[in-house]
Amino acid sequence: MGRVDPRGTIVHNVFLMSRSGLDPALNVPAQRLEIRRPDDWHTHLRDGELLRLVIPYTARVFGRAVVMPNLVPPVTTREMARAYRERIQAALPADSRFAPLMTCYLTDDSDPDEIAKGYEEGTFFACKLYPAHATTNSQFGVSTLDRISGVLGRLEEIGMPLLIHGETADPEVDVFDRERVFVERTLRPLLERHQGLKAVLEHVTTEEALDFVLAQAGRLGATVTPHHLVINRTAIFAGGLQPDLYCLPVAKREHHRLTLRKAVTSGAPQFFLGTDSAPHTVASKHSGRAPAGIFNSATAIETYAQVFEEEGALDRLEAFSSLNGARFYGLEPNSDSIVLERRPRSVPAEIGTDPYAVRLFQGGQEPTWTVAD
């Protein structure tokens, strides 16, 4: 399998990486990196034609993915989750071993017994908490936590993870402050009331959220997207409004981006890969009301690799991408691996054709790293 370095990172049969990302024997950049197959602990696969268009990009690289349930109507029952999983599996390439992990969309009327049965039988992997009206298709979400106190108690009792879109929907809170306010007003009291609850703060974007996660070691994890490691809020307005870079949580100030990069490359086990890849058609993104979401599955692991290399931490990429999340959820890492090679490839600007064309994050560019065939 490979040796294990002092930080617990499995280093396969590749050039040994120094903190600079160089082969120490030759003092040149390493050309090949083999890591355990990563998992995507937060992704949107959509449905119908969009599902069939985007699923190959996730299945090509990732062994498993936690699939978000915010369809219309949302996935709220075992029957709906089983049916959605079947549609995902039907859309996979014939030889794929990719495993979708299904989630239950929480509403004010969620039934604790239905959720517990789904978890016990393996239909539901986790529950997803969307504050009502906080993001795309969250209009069915939870209005106040008091409405789901019974569900939260049951999750705590059975050990079922709670995945949290960590933004307040209070219209009086500035969009750039919504995560910070949610952590203080909602998440901190929630974890104080439910000491045994296992939770993940999804797609963190701020220094304050990172600090909170680190202070809750063992019971709170966090996913970080590739795009939040690359863009700040200025990028959304560079050369005119860029709807393809609009997502929720929205990208923040530059110091938050830099802090995110330091956190994910630090080796801290609380942080793990979650792309929050969220495809929308070009027509909808460039309409008068662009929906929030960035499709990054086609370039995600390459983008992470580039960030880790720029931070001098390629030796920690595997832990973030392939080990930390599995360990947090009590799962075994994937048994196979992928190989990243230092060779540029041309990434198309978009995939599909109208009316289902989708713009790619980092599309039209040549990433430094490429996943080997």
N, C-alpha and C positions, 0 to 999 in steps of 0.2 A: 504493500500500500504506500509506503514512503515513511520517512522519519517524522518525528514530532519535535518541533522546536520548543524552547522554554516557555513560549506564550501559548502553547497548545495548538498551534497551527500545523496542519499536516502539510509537509512539503514533499511533493511527489518527485518523480524522476525528471527534474528540471534544473536549470541553473539556480543555485542558492542565491536568494535575494538579500542584499544588504539594505540598510535603511535608505540608501540613495537609489535603490532600484537597479543597481549594477551587479553584474557578475564579479564578485570580489577577486576572482583569480585573474580575470582579463581586464577588469576596470572598464567594461563596455556595457551598454544596456543589454539586459537579457532579451533573448529573441523568442522564447517559448515558455509558457506557464501552464502547468496542468493542475487543476483543482477539482475537488469533489464537485459533482454536479450540483449547482445551486438550486434553491427554491425561491419562489416569489410569494412572500407572505401577505401580499395585498395587490390584487389586480381586478380589473373590470374586463370581462369578456363579451359583454353585451349579448345579443341574441340574433337569431335569424341570419340575414346576409352578412351583417357586420361580424357576428360570431365566426362564421365560416371564413371570412377574410382575415381576421386577426389571430385566431387560435394557433395557426402553425408557427407564429413567431414566438409565442410563449412555450409551446410544446417542444420546439427545437432545442431550447437551452435549459429550461427548468424541469426538474423532476416532479415537483408538486407546486400548486399555487392555491392560495386562499382566494376563493372567488366571491366577489362582492354581490350582494343580493338586491341591489337597487334597480331592478327592472320595473317596468310598468305593466301589470301590477307587481309589487315587490314579492320576493320569496319569503313567505311567512309561515308556511306549513311544511310538514314532512313530505307530503304528496307533491307540492310544488318544487321542493328541493330535489327530489328523486327525478322528476320530469326534466328539470333544468340540467341536472347532471347527465342524463341520457342524451339530451340535445348536444351538450358539450362533447361527450364521447363519440357521438355520431359524426361530429364535425372534425375529429382528429385525423391526421394522416394514418394510414392503415397500420404502419409498424410502430406507432407511438406507444410509449409506456408512461406517458404523462398522467398524473393523478390529480383531478380537481377536488379540492376540499371545500365543501359547501357551507354556507353561513345562513343564519336565520335573521331576517330583518325585523328589528324590534319596533312595535307600535304601542300605542297606549293600551291596546286591548290584547297584547300578547298573552298566551296561555302558558303558565309555567309547566304544566304537565305535558303539553304537546312538545315543548322545547326539550324537557328532560328525556322524554321517550326518544326524540330524534337524536339526542346526544348518545344515549345508551345503545341505540341500535347502529350507530355510526353514520347516520344520514347527515346530521349536523356536526360540523367540526367546532363551530364557535357561534356566538351571537354578535350581531353588528348594531351598534348604537349610533344612529343619526339623530342629532337634535333637529326637530322639525324645521324645515326651510333653511337648513344650513348649507346645503350643496345640491348637486344634481339629483333629481328624483328623491329628495328627502321630504317631500310634502306629506308623506305618510308616516314620518318619524315620530319620535317621542317629544311630547310637549313639555313635560316636567318629569324629573326622576321619580317623584312621588307616585306617578301613574304606573311605574314598573317596579315598585319596591318588592313585590312578591317574586317577580322574575329574578331580580338581582340577588335576593336571598337564596333562591334555588340554584342559581349559577354558583354562588359561593359554596353551597352545600355539596354539589356534585363535582366541583372543580372544572366547570366548563368556562373557557376563556370568553372574556368580553372585549370586543374590538371597538375602539372608540374613534369617531370622527371628532376631533378635539377643537371645535369652534363653537362659540356662542352664536345664536341666531338673533340676538338682541339688536334691533335696527339702530339703536342709539350708540352702539359700539363701532368704532372705526374698523373697516375691513382688515387693516394691518394689525389690529390689536385683538382680534377675535380669538386667536389661540391663547394668548397670554391671559386674557380675561377668563376663558373657559377653564384653564388650569386652576386659577385661584377661586373662582366662584363655584365651579361644578366638580372638577376632578378631585381636588383635594378633599372636600367634604365627602364625596362618594367613597373614596378609599378609607377615610376615617370611620365611616359607618360600616363598611364591609371589609374588615381586616383580613379576611381570608380570600377575597376576590382576586382572581388572576386576570390581569388586563393588559392590553396593548394600546398605547397611544399611537395612532396611525399618522404617517406622513408628517412628522414633526418638522417645524420650520424656524423655531426661535430658540435663542439662548435660554430663556426662562423655562421653556418646556424641557430642554435637555437637562438642565440643572434639576428639575423636579424628577425626571425619570431616574437620574443617577442617585437621588436621595431615597428612591423606593426600590432599592436593589432586591431582586428575587421575586417580586410580585408584580412589577410593572416593566414591560418591554416597550420598545419603540421601533417603528419602521421609518426608513429614510429613503426618499426617492432619488433617482439619478438627476432629475431636472432641478431639484432644489439644491443640489450640490454644484450645479453649473451656472444657473441664472439667478440674478437678483431682481428686485422690482424695477430697476431702471431698464432692464432688458425688454420689459413688456412695452416700453414706449420708445425704444431706440429706432429712429428713422420713421416714426409714425406708430400708431397702435398696432401691436402684434397679437392678434387673437389666438394664434396657435401656441402662444406661451402663457395664456391665461388658464389658471387652474385654481382649485380651492383645496387646501389653503393657498392663498396667493403667495408668490415669492416675496421675500422680505428684504430688508436693508442688507448691504454688503457685509456688515459685521456678523449678521446672523448666518449668512452663507459660509463665511470663513469658520465660524464656530461649529457649524454642522460638519464641515470637512474634518476638522480636528477631532470631533467626537467619534465619527464613524471609523476613522483610521487609527484611533487610539488603542484599539483592542478591547474596549469595554464590552462585555458580553450582553449588555442590555439592548444593544443596537443591532438590527439585522435588516436584511434586504427586503424591501417592499416597494415595487415600482409605482404603484398607484396608476399604472397605465390605463388610460381612460379614453378610448377612441370616440371621436365624433366625425361626422362627414365634413368635408371641406365646405360644402354648401351651408351647413349649419354654423360652422365656426366663423364663416365670413358673412354671415347674415347680420341683420341689425342688432340681434341679441345673442352674441356668441356664448354657448354653454361652456362651463368650466370643465377642463380635462385636457390632458396631453397624452398622446399615444407614443410610448417610448419602448415597447417590448422589442422592437426590431433592433434597437441599439443599446439596450439597457446594460447588459453585462460589460460591453465594450466601454461604455461611458464610466461605469464604476471603476473599471480597471485603469482608465486614464486618470481619474481623480486620485486613486490610491497611488499610482506612480508619481503623479505630480506632488503628492504629499510625502513621498519617500517611504511608502508603506505597502508595497506590493506583497510583502510576506504576510500581511494581515488581511488580504482580500478574501481568502478562502474562509476564514473564521466568520467574517461579516456576511458573506454570500451563502455559505453552505453549512455552517456549524451552529452559529449562535441561535438562529431561529428554531432549528430542530431541537436543540438542547432546551430552550425555553418551553417548548410545547411538549417535551418528554418523548420525542420521536428519535429514531435512528437517522443519522445522515444518509443521504443517498449512497449506494454502493459503487456506482460508476463515476466517471469523471468527464470533464470537458477540457479541451486544450485551447488556450489563447495564444495566438501568434502575433508577433510584431510585424505586421504588414498591412498597409492601407488597403481599403476597399471602398469602392464608390457606393454610397448609400442613396437610393432614390429619394426624391423629394416627397413622393407620395406613392401609395399603393392603391390598387383597385381602380374602378372607373365610375363615373357619375351614374346614378346618384349616390354611390357608396364609396367614392374615393376618400381616402384618409391621409392626412399629412403626417409625416414622421418627425419625431423629435431628433434633431441633429441630421435631418434629411438634407441631401445635397452636399454633405461634407464627407471627408475621408477620415474615419477614426484611426487612431494609432494602432489599436488592437483589433483582431478579427478572430472570431470563433472558427476553429478548423472544422472542415467537413468530416 
